[in-house]
Amino acid sequence: MTLPNSSLIEIIRAACANGPISYAEYIQHALYAKDYGYYTKEQGRVGRHSKRDFYTAESLGPVFTQLVTTAAEDLLPQGIAAKSTFIEIAAEPGAELLSTLNTHPFAASKVIRQGDPIEAEGPVVLFANEWLDALPFHRLIFKDDAWHERGVKIDATGTLSEALLSTFSEPVAQVQDRLPATIEDGYELDLPLAAESALADLVQQDWSGILLFFDYGKSWQNLLEACPAGTARTYYRHQQENDLLALPGEKDITCDICWDPLQTLLETAHFESVTLESQESFLVQRANRAAEAIVSQSAGNFSRARQTLMELIHPAHMGRRFQVLWGLRKG
């Protein structure tokens, strides 16, 4: 596929000067190259409009905000929310979670844009919705009785194609002992290792409060048993596709994250109440005060808020497709 963005072509060409690069490096350029990456250039990405690429729970308006803020306030020890800064990671410009409310229960709020450094200190609520899945990932394939890392190369015409790397890149080499010794030939595995690194960086910072991450992901066992073609995909104009090399910088590139190592990171760092549950379970159990208010206020009448609530929690919509990882950290 010939790349349409000549500036991004040159960035990728320079990266490939010494040979193929890992998918993680390619995705880093495609999504985050300054001024040319999918998340760094000014464009509309999120929403139900036909010219957007995908929509998230935040696209559904204030109902999601009410549920999240209620859950955060109720899960924290009494009185702590009023002393905490609500930090939203990877918010889209103009679509910050708290922007849909006139008031909120927190002392202050802070927004960190996609790709910007994350710093947290003191009492906080660390919230992210579909942030981890937007980070670069590595791609592997099992062939000829061994795992190989898939990479990307570019030719003189600017055409991208896939190549196998001669050795694992360093991040993959560090976790290769996780890989099963054998699996069916041709099995593909997408490794979201940047998500683990990002969470590890957050855990090392000096803050207390609650971490609350909404995203889509799978267990390690599920990735190795039920996803023979991997989980990588792109989104463009609400269409899901599998060609990660087409139109770089114009499409979102993502994969399911792996929850197991993220849970282990929090548990090892002595977080309390570390829980992974479906979005349905989380919103019904942890935000029940707000959910009950939405239902009772619209009893007997059509309600857009109640309809939105059902979309967020119904198993056929977002309720089971998305999960929530949360945990409490004492000061």
VENFEN-V453888 format. One record per residue. N is the residue number from 1. RES is the residue in three letters. OMEGA is omega in radians with two decimals (NA if undefined). D_LAST is the distance of its C-alpha to the last C-alpha in Angstrom with 1 decimal. Layout:
{{N;RES;OMEGA;D_LAST} {N;RES;OMEGA;D_LAST}}
//
This chain:
{{1;MET;3.11;51.7} {2;THR;-3.07;52.4} {3;LEU;3.14;49.4} {4;PRO;-3.06;50.0} {5;ASN;-3.03;47.5} {6;SER;3.13;49.2} {7;SER;3.11;46.3} {8;LEU;3.05;44.0} {9;ILE;-3.07;47.0} {10;GLU;3.09;47.1} {11;ILE;-3.14;43.4} {12;ILE;3.12;43.7} {13;ARG;3.12;47.0} {14;ALA;3.13;45.5} {15;ALA;-3.10;42.7} {16;CYS;-3.06;45.5} {17;ALA;-3.11;47.6} {18;ASN;3.12;47.3} {19;GLY;-3.11;47.5} {20;PRO;3.08;45.5} {21;ILE;3.11;41.8} {22;SER;3.05;39.2} {23;TYR;-3.14;38.5} {24;ALA;3.12;34.9} {25;GLU;3.09;36.3} {26;TYR;-3.12;38.9} {27;ILE;3.08;36.4} {28;GLN;3.11;34.2} {29;HIS;-3.08;37.3} {30;ALA;-3.10;38.5} {31;LEU;-2.93;35.2} {32;TYR;3.07;33.7} {33;ALA;-3.06;36.6} {34;LYS;3.09;36.4} {35;ASP;-3.04;38.6} {36;TYR;-3.12;40.2} {37;GLY;-3.09;37.6} {38;TYR;-3.09;37.2} {39;TYR;-3.08;33.8} {40;THR;3.10;34.6} {41;LYS;-3.10;37.9} {42;GLU;3.11;38.3} {43;GLN;3.05;39.4} {44;GLY;-3.09;38.7} {45;ARG;-2.94;37.1} {46;VAL;3.10;35.4} {47;GLY;-3.10;37.3} {48;ARG;3.12;40.2} {49;HIS;-3.07;42.8} {50;SER;-3.13;45.4} {51;LYS;3.00;44.6} {52;ARG;-3.04;40.9} {53;ASP;3.13;39.9} {54;PHE;3.05;37.5} {55;TYR;-3.09;35.4} {56;THR;3.10;32.0} {57;ALA;3.14;30.4} {58;GLU;3.12;29.4} {59;SER;-3.06;33.2} {60;LEU;2.99;33.8} {61;GLY;-2.95;32.5} {62;PRO;-3.14;30.5} {63;VAL;3.13;30.5} {64;PHE;3.12;28.0} {65;THR;-3.14;25.8} {66;GLN;-3.13;26.0} {67;LEU;-3.11;25.1} {68;VAL;-3.10;22.0} {69;THR;3.09;20.6} {70;THR;3.13;21.4} {71;ALA;-3.14;19.7} {72;ALA;-3.13;16.5} {73;GLU;-3.06;16.6} {74;ASP;3.13;17.6} {75;LEU;3.08;15.3} {76;LEU;3.02;12.1} {77;PRO;-3.06;11.8} {78;GLN;3.08;14.5} {79;GLY;-3.07;14.3} {80;ILE;-3.13;11.1} {81;ALA;-3.11;13.6} {82;ALA;3.11;15.4} {83;LYS;-2.99;12.6} {84;SER;3.00;11.9} {85;THR;3.09;14.1} {86;PHE;-3.11;16.0} {87;ILE;3.09;16.8} {88;GLU;-3.12;19.9} {89;ILE;3.02;20.9} {90;ALA;3.08;24.7} {91;ALA;3.03;26.0} {92;GLU;3.10;29.8} {93;PRO;3.12;31.1} {94;GLY;-3.10;32.0} {95;ALA;3.14;30.4} {96;GLU;-3.05;26.8} {97;LEU;-3.03;25.3} {98;LEU;-3.13;24.6} {99;SER;-3.12;28.1} {100;THR;-3.12;29.8} {101;LEU;3.06;28.3} {102;ASN;3.10;29.3} {103;THR;3.08;26.0} {104;HIS;-3.02;22.6} {105;PRO;-3.03;19.7} {106;PHE;-3.11;17.2} {107;ALA;-3.10;16.8} {108;ALA;3.09;18.1} {109;SER;-3.11;19.1} {110;LYS;3.14;19.7} {111;VAL;3.08;22.1} {112;ILE;-3.09;22.4} {113;ARG;3.11;25.9} {114;GLN;3.09;27.0} {115;GLY;3.13;27.2} {116;ASP;3.11;25.3} {117;PRO;-3.13;22.4} {118;ILE;3.10;18.9} {119;GLU;3.13;16.2} {120;ALA;3.06;12.8} {121;GLU;-3.14;10.2} {122;GLY;3.12;7.8} {123;PRO;-3.05;7.6} {124;VAL;2.83;10.3} {125;VAL;3.12;12.8} {126;LEU;-3.08;14.3} {127;PHE;3.04;17.8} {128;ALA;3.08;20.9} {129;ASN;-3.12;24.3} {130;GLU;3.04;26.7} {131;TRP;-3.03;25.0} {132;LEU;-3.13;24.9} {133;ASP;3.14;28.5} {134;ALA;3.12;29.6} {135;LEU;-3.11;28.6} {136;PRO;3.14;31.5} {137;PHE;3.13;32.5} {138;HIS;-3.12;35.0} {139;ARG;-3.14;38.1} {140;LEU;3.03;39.8} {141;ILE;3.12;43.1} {142;PHE;-3.12;44.7} {143;LYS;3.07;48.3} {144;ASP;3.06;50.8} {145;ASP;3.12;48.7} {146;ALA;3.04;45.7} {147;TRP;3.09;42.8} {148;HIS;3.07;43.3} {149;GLU;3.11;41.0} {150;ARG;-3.13;42.5} {151;GLY;-3.07;42.8} {152;VAL;3.06;44.4} {153;LYS;-3.13;47.4} {154;ILE;3.14;49.5} {155;ASP;-3.03;53.2} {156;ALA;-3.12;55.4} {157;THR;-3.11;55.7} {158;GLY;3.14;52.0} {159;THR;3.11;52.0} {160;LEU;3.05;48.9} {161;SER;-3.10;49.2} {162;GLU;3.07;47.3} {163;ALA;3.05;47.7} {164;LEU;3.11;46.3} {165;LEU;-3.12;44.5} {166;SER;3.09;46.1} {167;THR;3.06;42.8} {168;PHE;2.95;39.3} {169;SER;-3.02;37.1} {170;GLU;-3.14;34.3} {171;PRO;3.12;31.5} {172;VAL;3.12;33.8} {173;ALA;-3.11;35.0} {174;GLN;-3.11;31.5} {175;VAL;-3.03;31.3} {176;GLN;3.10;35.0} {177;ASP;3.06;34.5} {178;ARG;-3.00;33.0} {179;LEU;3.09;36.4} {180;PRO;-3.10;38.9} {181;ALA;3.13;42.0} {182;THR;3.13;44.3} {183;ILE;-3.08;44.3} {184;GLU;-3.11;47.0} {185;ASP;-3.14;48.7} {186;GLY;-3.13;47.6} {187;TYR;-3.11;44.1} {188;GLU;-3.09;41.8} {189;LEU;3.08;38.0} {190;ASP;-3.04;35.6} {191;LEU;-3.14;32.5} {192;PRO;-3.04;29.5} {193;LEU;3.12;27.9} {194;ALA;3.09;26.6} {195;ALA;3.10;24.2} {196;GLU;3.14;22.7} {197;SER;-3.13;22.5} {198;ALA;3.13;20.9} {199;LEU;3.10;18.1} {200;ALA;3.10;17.7} {201;ASP;3.13;17.3} {202;LEU;-3.10;14.6} {203;VAL;-3.11;12.6} {204;GLN;-3.12;13.1} {205;GLN;-3.02;11.6} {206;ASP;3.11;8.5} {207;TRP;3.06;6.8} {208;SER;3.13;4.8} {209;GLY;-3.07;7.4} {210;ILE;3.02;10.7} {211;LEU;-2.99;13.3} {212;LEU;-3.05;16.8} {213;PHE;3.05;19.8} {214;PHE;3.12;23.4} {215;ASP;3.03;26.1} {216;TYR;-3.10;29.1} {217;GLY;-3.11;29.2} {218;LYS;3.04;30.6} {219;SER;3.11;29.9} {220;TRP;3.12;31.2} {221;GLN;-3.13;34.0} {222;ASN;3.11;35.1} {223;LEU;-3.10;35.2} {224;LEU;-3.07;37.5} {225;GLU;-2.97;39.7} {226;ALA;-3.08;40.0} {227;CYS;-3.06;39.9} {228;PRO;3.10;42.9} {229;ALA;-3.10;43.1} {230;GLY;-3.14;39.4} {231;THR;-3.10;37.3} {232;ALA;3.14;37.7} {233;ARG;3.06;39.4} {234;THR;3.04;39.9} {235;TYR;3.12;40.0} {236;TYR;-3.12;42.5} {237;ARG;3.08;43.9} {238;HIS;3.09;42.3} {239;GLN;3.08;44.2} {240;GLN;3.13;42.6} {241;GLU;-3.06;44.3} {242;ASN;-3.13;43.9} {243;ASP;-3.09;45.4} {244;LEU;-3.08;42.4} {245;LEU;-3.14;44.9} {246;ALA;3.06;46.6} {247;LEU;3.10;45.8} {248;PRO;-3.08;42.8} {249;GLY;-3.14;40.9} {250;GLU;-3.07;42.3} {251;LYS;2.97;40.6} {252;ASP;3.09;37.1} {253;ILE;-3.02;36.6} {254;THR;2.97;34.1} {255;CYS;3.06;33.6} {256;ASP;3.07;31.7} {257;ILE;3.10;28.4} {258;CYS;-3.01;27.8} {259;TRP;-2.99;24.9} {260;ASP;-3.12;24.9} {261;PRO;3.11;23.4} {262;LEU;3.06;20.7} {263;GLN;-3.14;19.7} {264;THR;3.11;20.0} {265;LEU;-3.13;17.7} {266;LEU;-3.13;14.8} {267;GLU;3.11;15.7} {268;THR;3.12;16.1} {269;ALA;3.04;12.6} {270;HIS;2.96;11.5} {271;PHE;3.10;10.7} {272;GLU;3.06;11.7} {273;SER;3.14;14.9} {274;VAL;-3.03;16.0} {275;THR;2.97;19.3} {276;LEU;-3.13;22.2} {277;GLU;3.12;24.8} {278;SER;3.08;27.6} {279;GLN;3.09;27.2} {280;GLU;-3.11;29.6} {281;SER;-3.10;27.5} {282;PHE;-3.06;24.2} {283;LEU;3.14;25.9} {284;VAL;-3.06;28.0} {285;GLN;-3.01;25.3} {286;ARG;-3.14;22.1} {287;ALA;-3.02;23.9} {288;ASN;3.12;26.7} {289;ARG;3.13;26.5} {290;ALA;-3.13;27.4} {291;ALA;3.13;29.8} {292;GLU;3.12;31.7} {293;ALA;3.13;32.1} {294;ILE;-3.12;33.6} {295;VAL;-3.08;36.0} {296;SER;-3.12;37.0} {297;GLN;-3.08;37.7} {298;SER;-3.08;40.1} {299;ALA;3.08;41.8} {300;GLY;-3.11;45.4} {301;ASN;3.02;45.3} {302;PHE;-3.12;44.6} {303;SER;3.08;41.2} {304;ARG;3.12;39.8} {305;ALA;3.12;36.3} {306;ARG;3.10;37.0} {307;GLN;3.10;38.8} {308;THR;3.10;35.8} {309;LEU;3.14;33.5} {310;MET;3.11;36.0} {311;GLU;-3.12;36.0} {312;LEU;-3.03;32.2} {313;ILE;-3.06;32.3} {314;HIS;-3.12;35.8} {315;PRO;-3.12;36.1} {316;ALA;3.14;39.0} {317;HIS;-3.08;37.1} {318;MET;-2.98;33.4} {319;GLY;-3.12;32.2} {320;ARG;-3.12;32.7} {321;ARG;-3.11;33.0} {322;PHE;3.09;29.3} {323;GLN;3.12;26.2} {324;VAL;3.03;22.6} {325;LEU;3.13;19.8} {326;TRP;3.11;16.4} {327;GLY;-3.11;13.2} {328;LEU;3.14;9.9} {329;ARG;3.14;6.6} {330;LYS;3.10;3.8} {331;GLY;NA;0.0}}
//
